Amino acid sequence: MESPLVVGVDGSDPALEALDWAVDEAVRHGLLLRVVHASLWERYEGVVPSWTTDRPPGQVLAEHVVATAAERARRRAPGLGVTTAVLAEEPAAGLLAEARTAAAVVVGSRGRGAFAGLLLGSVGLVVAARSPGPVVVVRGDRYALESRHGRVLLGVGEHGADAAAVRFAFREAAVRDAELDAVRAWRRPAHTPAGHPLLTGDEGGSDERHATGLLEPAAREHPGVRLRRSTVEGPAHRVLTERSAAADLLVVGARRRAGPVGLELGRVAHRALHHASCPVAVVPRREPEDAEADR
């Protein structure tokens, strides 16, 4: 059976936005939607004895959150297959466990317990930084959330990890019938000597060639995707967050290493998750040497 699209819900407004976005995404790709709520109510309220029919208030609330979300999903897309799960786990840990068998995990930009002033909740940050598969943090205005721009934005970085992100971005552009805006940002050295290629007409030339090499295989697989290549001078995190105002989805790559090494988000992905004007997909790829070591 094909892997489901997993969406984390907690009853908050950002979670409902993520749910609606996930419903539309599941329909686009023909995926099953799995609605998940994770909380540690069992730790604080204890397990109810088997001889009683009473349920702890935390369990009742968790089941209500999931049931309400599933009903909302079915009303938005009546033909969509929806399953649900209530996990007695810390939210980030529960979603990371789900990510192992998911096509992708979708979360809101903030949860019920986040401080109002935070730009990104801790759960979304941890899941995006540690998930073995793609994670989409849903944020942005109505135009982006409803995919009205007709554009997917892809950040093309320096590492081979971007190959997975490139494939993801092409698939998204294909199912949305959207333009793919592939952007490679470069920085002019502070002290550029005379005769340097940057001063003789080859500004960003190596960056353009690098981007072309990464994009060509996926472009051949998706010949119908309208591809726009851009090489822009400036910090990548700034270039992408600014251009995200005219995109429905921003796709960035991330590298993963085996073992608990803490949060693994580069500067570009971190800034995008906090400041982008549209949903952000973080697409990881594990380092080859780490994958080999696990065998």
N, C-alpha and C positions, 0 to 999 in steps of 0.2 A: 504494500500500500504506500502511496506517495506520502511524503512527510507533510504534516499539517503546518499551517501558519499559526503561530501562538501569539496571543495578545494577553498582556497582564492588565487586570482591572482591579480597582479598589473603591469604586463608587464616586471618585472625584471627577470634576469637569475635564481635566486633562486626560484622564483615563477614558472617559466617554468619547473624546475626540480621537484618541488612539483606536478605540474600538470601531468607530465609524470608518476611519481610514483603513483599518485592517479588513473590515468587511469588503470594502471596495477592492482592496488589493487581492483578497482571496478569490473574489469573483473574476478579476482580470486573469489570474493565473490558473483558475479552475482547481483551487486547493480547498481542502477541508479547513475550517476555522476552529481552533481550540481556545476556549476562553478560560483563563486561569486566574484564580485568586489565591495568594499565599499570605499567611499570617501566623503568628505564634500564639494564637488564642489558647491553644491546648496547654502551652507551657504555664500560662498564668492562671487558667481556670481549672486545670486538671481534667482528667478523663472521667467521663460520667460512668458510674457503675452499669454493668450490662442489664441489671434487673429493673432499671428505671427507664421511662420513656422521655424524661426531661432531657433537653439539650442545653448546653452552656450558651449564654447570650452571644459569646463570640462566634460560636459555630453557626448559630441562627443568622447572625449578621453576614457572615462569610457566604453562606448558602444563598441568602437573599441577594447579595451583590452579584454573584455569578448568575443566578436565575434571571435577574433583571437585565443583565448585560446580554445574556443569550437571547432573551425575548426581543430586545432591541435589535440585535443582529438579524434575527429571523424576519423581523418586520422590514428592515432595510433591504434585505435580499432574501425573499421568500424561498428561493430554490437552493440556498446555500446550506451545505452540511455543517452543523455546529455541534461540537462536543464541549463538555465543561469539566473542570477539576477544581476542587478545594484542597489546598495543600497546607498541612500544619507545619510550615517551615518559614524561616525568615524570607521576605519577598525576593531579594536578590538571589539567594541560594536556590529558591524554588524555581525561578525563571531560568537560572543557569543550568539546572538539571533538565528542564524542559528543552533547552536549546540544543541538547545533544541529539535529539531526534526531530528537530523542527526545521522546516524550510527557512524560517527566519523568526525572530522574536520582535514583537512590536510593543512599545511602551510609551506612556505619556511623558511630557516634558517635566512634570512634577506630580507627586502623589499627594494623597490626603494629608500626610504628616509633614509635608515640606513647608519650610518657612516661605511666606508670600514673596519675600524679596529675592529668593534664590532663582537663578535662571534655569537650573537643571537639578532635579531631585537626585538624591544619593543612589536610589535604586537604579534609575536609568543610567547613571554614570558608571556604576559597578558592572552592570550587565553589558553595557557597550564596551567596556574595557576588558572584560574577561570571557565573553561568550566565544565558543568555538565556531559559531556560525554567524551569519548576518544579523544585525540588530538595527531596527529603525526606531528612532526617537521622534515622535510626532510633535511638531511645533509649527508655528507660522500663522499667517492670516487665512481668511476663508478662500481666497483665490488659490493659495498653495494647497490647502487641505482638500479642496474640491478639484484639484488638478486642472485648473483653468488656463494656466500659462502654456501648456503644451510643450514643456521643455524639461529635460532631465539634465542636471549639471554634474559633471564628473571631474574630480580633482585628480590629475595625473601626476604622481609623485616620482621619487627617484629610485624606488626599490621594486624588486620583482613582486613584492606583495600586492602591487597594484593590479596584477593580471586578474586576480579574482574579482576585484572591484570593477575592472573594465568589463568583464563578462556580465556581471550583475547589472551594470548600468545599461549595457546594450539590450539585455532582456527586458528591463523596465521600459526603455524607450520603445521597444518593439511592441509590447503588449498595450502601451498607451498611445501608440501611433504619434509619438512625440519626437521633437528634435533632440538630439544628444549634443550638448555643448561640452566638449572635452577641453579642459583648461590646464595648461602647464605654466606655472608661475616660475620666474627666474629672478635672481638678484644680481645687479651690476656690482662688481667688486668695488670696494671703496677707493682703491688706488689702481686704476687701470692704465698700464703702460702704453705709450704710443706704439702704434702698429698692432695692438691687440685686436683679435677678430671682432670684439665688441665695438671697436671704433672704425672698423673697415667694412661695415655692412653685413656682418654676420651676427647681429644681436640675437641672442637666444637660439642660434642655429643648432647647436648640439642638443638643446632642450627640445626643439621641434623634431629633430630626428629621433630622439628617445621616445617622444610621445607617439610618433608615427609607428615605430616598431612595436609598441605595446598595443596600439589600436587596430592594426591591420588584421590580425587573425580573427578577432571578434567581428570586425566590419565585414569580413568575407562570410561569416556565419549569418549575419543579419544584413543582407544587401538592401533591404527596404528601409533601414533606419537612416534618417537624414542626419548626417554627421557634420558638425561644425567644429573645426579645430582652432584653438586660440593659444598663442604663447604670449603671456602678459608679464611685464616687468613689475615686480613688487612682492611683498610677503605673501605666501600662498594662503595663509589663514585669512588675511585681509581681502585678498582678491576674491576668494570663494564666498566669504560671508556677504560681501557687497553684491556679487552676481546672483546670490541665492534669492534676492528680492524678486527676480523674474523667473524663478524655477519652481517646479512642483516637487522636486526631490533632488537632494544633494547626495552624491555617493562618494565616499572616501575610503581608502584602504587602511589596513592596520596589520601589523605583524604580531604574531603570537609565538611565545616560546613555551616549551613544556614546563610544568611545575608551577607552584605558587610564587610568582615573582612580583606580585603587586599589580597595580593598575598599568595597563599597556595601551595608552593612548598617546599618540604623538601630539605635537602642538597644533597641527592643522585640525585633526579630528576633535581635539578638546575644545578649541575655539568654535568650531562649527556647531558642536552640540550645545554650546552655551549661547551662541549669537546668531545662528542662521535664521533666515526668514522663511524657511520651509522645512519639511521633514528631512531628517538626516539619516542615511543608511551607512553604518560602519561595517565594512566587509573584511573580515580577517583572513589571513593566510599564515599558517604556521611555518616557521623556518624549517627548511629541508633537513638540516642536521638534527633538529629536535625531533622531527617526525621519525627519522631513521633510528634515533636513540630509543624511541618508545617500542620498537619492534622486538 
